[in-house]
Amino acid sequence: MEQAARRRERVEPDDLDELGGLLTFPAEKELYYRVETEVLLGQGATGTARDAAAEQAVAAFSNPDAPFWPFGDEAGARCNLSVVRLHDDELDGTVDAPRPVLDLPPAQRTRRIVVSAQRVHRTLAHSTARRSLLARELREEITQFSPAAPPPAALPR
Protein backbone atom coordinates (compact mmCIF):
# COMPACT_ATOMS: atom_id res chain seq x y z
CA MET A 1 0.00 0.00 0.00
CA GLU A 2 2.87 2.33 0.79
CA GLN A 3 4.50 1.55 -2.56
CA ALA A 4 1.23 2.30 -4.38
CA ALA A 5 0.94 5.64 -2.58
CA ARG A 6 4.52 6.58 -3.49
CA ARG A 7 3.96 5.64 -7.13
CA ARG A 8 0.75 7.69 -7.32
CA GLU A 9 2.73 10.74 -6.19
CA ARG A 10 5.11 10.30 -9.16
CA VAL A 11 2.41 9.95 -11.83
CA GLU A 12 2.29 12.75 -14.37
CA PRO A 13 -1.19 12.91 -15.91
CA ASP A 14 -1.50 13.22 -19.68
CA ASP A 15 -4.32 13.62 -22.20
CA LEU A 16 -5.14 9.88 -22.11
CA ASP A 17 -6.12 10.20 -18.45
CA GLU A 18 -9.04 12.37 -19.53
CA LEU A 19 -10.61 9.36 -21.26
CA GLY A 20 -11.40 7.73 -17.93
CA GLY A 21 -12.86 4.26 -18.12
CA LEU A 22 -12.46 1.02 -16.24
CA LEU A 23 -8.87 1.61 -15.21
CA THR A 24 -9.50 5.09 -13.83
CA PHE A 25 -8.58 4.92 -10.18
CA PRO A 26 -9.04 8.19 -8.31
CA ALA A 27 -7.16 8.94 -5.11
CA GLU A 28 -10.45 8.68 -3.17
CA LYS A 29 -10.84 5.05 -4.18
CA GLU A 30 -7.23 4.31 -3.26
CA LEU A 31 -7.88 5.78 0.18
CA TYR A 32 -11.06 3.72 0.59
CA TYR A 33 -9.28 0.49 -0.43
CA ARG A 34 -6.31 1.26 1.83
CA VAL A 35 -8.59 1.58 4.86
CA GLU A 36 -10.56 -1.51 3.83
CA THR A 37 -7.35 -3.52 3.44
CA GLU A 38 -6.30 -2.58 6.97
CA VAL A 39 -9.75 -3.53 8.28
CA LEU A 40 -9.73 -6.87 6.44
CA LEU A 41 -6.22 -7.67 7.64
CA GLY A 42 -7.31 -7.00 11.20
CA GLN A 43 -4.94 -4.11 11.63
CA GLY A 44 -7.19 -2.62 14.21
CA ALA A 45 -4.65 -1.03 16.48
CA THR A 46 -5.60 2.50 17.32
CA GLY A 47 -4.04 5.18 15.21
CA THR A 48 -4.86 8.77 14.45
CA ALA A 49 -3.68 8.50 10.82
CA ARG A 50 -5.86 5.45 10.20
CA ASP A 51 -8.86 7.11 11.84
CA ALA A 52 -8.38 10.23 9.74
CA ALA A 53 -8.03 8.13 6.57
CA ALA A 54 -11.30 6.30 7.36
CA GLU A 55 -13.10 9.61 7.90
CA GLN A 56 -11.60 11.06 4.70
CA ALA A 57 -12.79 8.02 2.73
CA VAL A 58 -16.35 8.56 3.98
CA ALA A 59 -16.17 12.27 3.16
CA ALA A 60 -14.86 11.50 -0.34
CA PHE A 61 -17.96 9.46 -1.19
CA SER A 62 -20.62 11.39 0.72
CA ASN A 63 -21.86 13.65 -2.08
CA PRO A 64 -24.68 11.93 -3.99
CA ASP A 65 -24.65 14.81 -6.50
CA ALA A 66 -21.08 14.06 -7.59
CA PRO A 67 -20.76 12.62 -11.08
CA PHE A 68 -20.73 8.82 -10.99
CA TRP A 69 -21.40 8.81 -7.23
CA PRO A 70 -20.62 5.30 -5.99
CA PHE A 71 -23.19 4.66 -3.25
CA GLY A 72 -21.59 1.24 -2.73
CA ASP A 73 -18.22 2.83 -2.01
CA GLU A 74 -19.82 5.25 0.42
CA ALA A 75 -21.52 2.34 2.20
CA GLY A 76 -18.27 0.36 2.36
CA ALA A 77 -16.34 3.38 3.63
CA ARG A 78 -18.95 3.96 6.34
CA CYS A 79 -18.80 0.34 7.46
CA ASN A 80 -15.00 0.50 7.55
CA LEU A 81 -15.21 3.65 9.65
CA SER A 82 -17.53 1.82 12.02
CA VAL A 83 -14.98 -0.99 12.47
CA VAL A 84 -12.11 1.49 12.92
CA ARG A 85 -14.07 3.33 15.60
CA LEU A 86 -14.88 0.08 17.36
CA HIS A 87 -11.17 -0.74 17.52
CA ASP A 88 -10.71 2.67 19.13
CA ASP A 89 -13.43 1.88 21.70
CA GLU A 90 -15.69 4.62 20.31
CA LEU A 91 -18.98 2.78 20.57
CA ASP A 92 -21.16 5.81 19.82
CA GLY A 93 -19.11 6.47 16.68
CA THR A 94 -19.29 2.79 15.79
CA VAL A 95 -23.09 2.99 15.83
CA ASP A 96 -23.31 6.36 14.03
CA ALA A 97 -20.99 5.54 11.11
CA PRO A 98 -23.17 2.94 9.32
CA ARG A 99 -26.49 4.74 9.93
CA PRO A 100 -26.93 5.89 6.29
CA VAL A 101 -26.07 2.36 5.13
CA LEU A 102 -28.69 0.77 7.35
CA ASP A 103 -31.23 3.28 6.04
CA LEU A 104 -30.74 2.16 2.41
CA PRO A 105 -33.86 0.77 0.74
CA PRO A 106 -33.78 -2.99 0.05
CA ALA A 107 -33.27 -2.43 -3.71
CA GLN A 108 -29.89 -0.78 -2.96
CA ARG A 109 -28.63 -3.42 -0.55
CA THR A 110 -26.17 -4.97 -2.94
CA ARG A 111 -24.13 -8.03 -2.08
CA ARG A 112 -21.06 -5.87 -1.47
CA ILE A 113 -22.96 -3.55 0.87
CA VAL A 114 -24.48 -6.44 2.81
CA VAL A 115 -21.03 -8.04 3.19
CA SER A 116 -19.65 -4.73 4.51
CA ALA A 117 -22.48 -4.46 7.06
CA GLN A 118 -21.96 -8.08 8.11
CA ARG A 119 -18.28 -7.27 8.72
CA VAL A 120 -19.39 -4.67 11.28
CA HIS A 121 -21.69 -7.31 12.81
CA ARG A 122 -18.87 -9.86 13.13
CA THR A 123 -16.47 -7.31 14.57
CA LEU A 124 -19.04 -6.24 17.14
CA ALA A 125 -19.71 -9.87 18.07
CA HIS A 126 -16.03 -10.38 18.90
CA SER A 127 -15.40 -7.06 20.61
CA THR A 128 -15.22 -6.32 24.30
CA ALA A 129 -18.28 -4.09 23.80
CA ARG A 130 -20.45 -6.96 22.49
CA ARG A 131 -22.60 -7.12 25.63
CA SER A 132 -23.40 -3.41 25.72
CA LEU A 133 -26.92 -2.35 24.80
CA LEU A 134 -25.70 -0.21 21.87
CA ALA A 135 -23.66 -3.08 20.41
CA ARG A 136 -26.51 -5.57 20.77
CA GLU A 137 -28.98 -3.15 19.16
CA LEU A 138 -26.64 -2.46 16.24
CA ARG A 139 -26.02 -6.17 15.69
CA GLU A 140 -29.75 -6.82 15.69
CA GLU A 141 -30.33 -4.00 13.23
CA ILE A 142 -27.65 -5.37 10.90
CA THR A 143 -29.24 -8.82 11.16
CA GLN A 144 -32.56 -7.29 10.06
CA PHE A 145 -30.82 -5.30 7.31
CA SER A 146 -29.06 -8.30 5.80
CA PRO A 147 -31.20 -10.76 3.87
CA ALA A 148 -30.51 -14.46 4.26
CA ALA A 149 -28.95 -14.45 0.79
CA PRO A 150 -27.51 -11.11 -0.36
CA PRO A 151 -28.54 -9.94 -3.84
CA PRO A 152 -26.13 -11.17 -6.54
CA ALA A 153 -25.40 -7.84 -8.22
CA ALA A 154 -25.59 -4.09 -7.73
CA LEU A 155 -28.72 -2.36 -8.90
CA PRO A 156 -28.59 1.02 -10.62
CA ARG A 157 -29.50 3.94 -8.43
C-alpha positions as CSV (number, residue, x, y, z in Angstrom):
1,M,0.0,0.0,0.0
2,E,2.9,2.3,0.8
3,Q,4.5,1.6,-2.6
4,A,1.2,2.3,-4.4
5,A,0.9,5.6,-2.6
6,R,4.5,6.6,-3.5
7,R,4.0,5.6,-7.1
8,R,0.7,7.7,-7.3
9,E,2.7,10.7,-6.2
10,R,5.1,10.3,-9.2
11,V,2.4,9.9,-11.8
12,E,2.3,12.7,-14.4
13,P,-1.2,12.9,-15.9
14,D,-1.5,13.2,-19.7
15,D,-4.3,13.6,-22.2
16,L,-5.1,9.9,-22.1
17,D,-6.1,10.2,-18.5
18,E,-9.0,12.4,-19.5
19,L,-10.6,9.4,-21.3
20,G,-11.4,7.7,-17.9
21,G,-12.9,4.3,-18.1
22,L,-12.5,1.0,-16.2
23,L,-8.9,1.6,-15.2
24,T,-9.5,5.1,-13.8
25,F,-8.6,4.9,-10.2
26,P,-9.0,8.2,-8.3
27,A,-7.2,8.9,-5.1
28,E,-10.4,8.7,-3.2
29,K,-10.8,5.0,-4.2
30,E,-7.2,4.3,-3.3
31,L,-7.9,5.8,0.2
32,Y,-11.1,3.7,0.6
33,Y,-9.3,0.5,-0.4
34,R,-6.3,1.3,1.8
35,V,-8.6,1.6,4.9
36,E,-10.6,-1.5,3.8
37,T,-7.4,-3.5,3.4
38,E,-6.3,-2.6,7.0
39,V,-9.7,-3.5,8.3
40,L,-9.7,-6.9,6.4
41,L,-6.2,-7.7,7.6
42,G,-7.3,-7.0,11.2
43,Q,-4.9,-4.1,11.6
44,G,-7.2,-2.6,14.2
45,A,-4.7,-1.0,16.5
46,T,-5.6,2.5,17.3
47,G,-4.0,5.2,15.2
48,T,-4.9,8.8,14.4
49,A,-3.7,8.5,10.8
50,R,-5.9,5.5,10.2
51,D,-8.9,7.1,11.8
52,A,-8.4,10.2,9.7
53,A,-8.0,8.1,6.6
54,A,-11.3,6.3,7.4
55,E,-13.1,9.6,7.9
56,Q,-11.6,11.1,4.7
57,A,-12.8,8.0,2.7
58,V,-16.3,8.6,4.0
59,A,-16.2,12.3,3.2
60,A,-14.9,11.5,-0.3
61,F,-18.0,9.5,-1.2
62,S,-20.6,11.4,0.7
63,N,-21.9,13.7,-2.1
64,P,-24.7,11.9,-4.0
65,D,-24.6,14.8,-6.5
66,A,-21.1,14.1,-7.6
67,P,-20.8,12.6,-11.1
68,F,-20.7,8.8,-11.0
69,W,-21.4,8.8,-7.2
70,P,-20.6,5.3,-6.0
71,F,-23.2,4.7,-3.3
72,G,-21.6,1.2,-2.7
73,D,-18.2,2.8,-2.0
74,E,-19.8,5.2,0.4
75,A,-21.5,2.3,2.2
76,G,-18.3,0.4,2.4
77,A,-16.3,3.4,3.6
78,R,-19.0,4.0,6.3
79,C,-18.8,0.3,7.5
80,N,-15.0,0.5,7.6
81,L,-15.2,3.7,9.7
82,S,-17.5,1.8,12.0
83,V,-15.0,-1.0,12.5
84,V,-12.1,1.5,12.9
85,R,-14.1,3.3,15.6
86,L,-14.9,0.1,17.4
87,H,-11.2,-0.7,17.5
88,D,-10.7,2.7,19.1
89,D,-13.4,1.9,21.7
90,E,-15.7,4.6,20.3
91,L,-19.0,2.8,20.6
92,D,-21.2,5.8,19.8
93,G,-19.1,6.5,16.7
94,T,-19.3,2.8,15.8
95,V,-23.1,3.0,15.8
96,D,-23.3,6.4,14.0
97,A,-21.0,5.5,11.1
98,P,-23.2,2.9,9.3
99,R,-26.5,4.7,9.9
100,P,-26.9,5.9,6.3
101,V,-26.1,2.4,5.1
102,L,-28.7,0.8,7.3
103,D,-31.2,3.3,6.0
104,L,-30.7,2.2,2.4
105,P,-33.9,0.8,0.7
106,P,-33.8,-3.0,0.0
107,A,-33.3,-2.4,-3.7
108,Q,-29.9,-0.8,-3.0
109,R,-28.6,-3.4,-0.6
110,T,-26.2,-5.0,-2.9
111,R,-24.1,-8.0,-2.1
112,R,-21.1,-5.9,-1.5
113,I,-23.0,-3.5,0.9
114,V,-24.5,-6.4,2.8
115,V,-21.0,-8.0,3.2
116,S,-19.6,-4.7,4.5
117,A,-22.5,-4.5,7.1
118,Q,-22.0,-8.1,8.1
119,R,-18.3,-7.3,8.7
120,V,-19.4,-4.7,11.3
121,H,-21.7,-7.3,12.8
122,R,-18.9,-9.9,13.1
123,T,-16.5,-7.3,14.6
124,L,-19.0,-6.2,17.1
125,A,-19.7,-9.9,18.1
126,H,-16.0,-10.4,18.9
127,S,-15.4,-7.1,20.6
128,T,-15.2,-6.3,24.3
129,A,-18.3,-4.1,23.8
130,R,-20.4,-7.0,22.5
131,R,-22.6,-7.1,25.6
132,S,-23.4,-3.4,25.7
133,L,-26.9,-2.3,24.8
134,L,-25.7,-0.2,21.9
135,A,-23.7,-3.1,20.4
136,R,-26.5,-5.6,20.8
137,E,-29.0,-3.1,19.2
138,L,-26.6,-2.5,16.2
139,R,-26.0,-6.2,15.7
140,E,-29.8,-6.8,15.7
141,E,-30.3,-4.0,13.2
142,I,-27.6,-5.4,10.9
143,T,-29.2,-8.8,11.2
144,Q,-32.6,-7.3,10.1
145,F,-30.8,-5.3,7.3
146,S,-29.1,-8.3,5.8
147,P,-31.2,-10.8,3.9
148,A,-30.5,-14.5,4.3
149,A,-29.0,-14.4,0.8
150,P,-27.5,-11.1,-0.4
151,P,-28.5,-9.9,-3.8
152,P,-26.1,-11.2,-6.5
153,A,-25.4,-7.8,-8.2
154,A,-25.6,-4.1,-7.7
155,L,-28.7,-2.4,-8.9
156,P,-28.6,1.0,-10.6
157,R,-29.5,3.9,-8.4
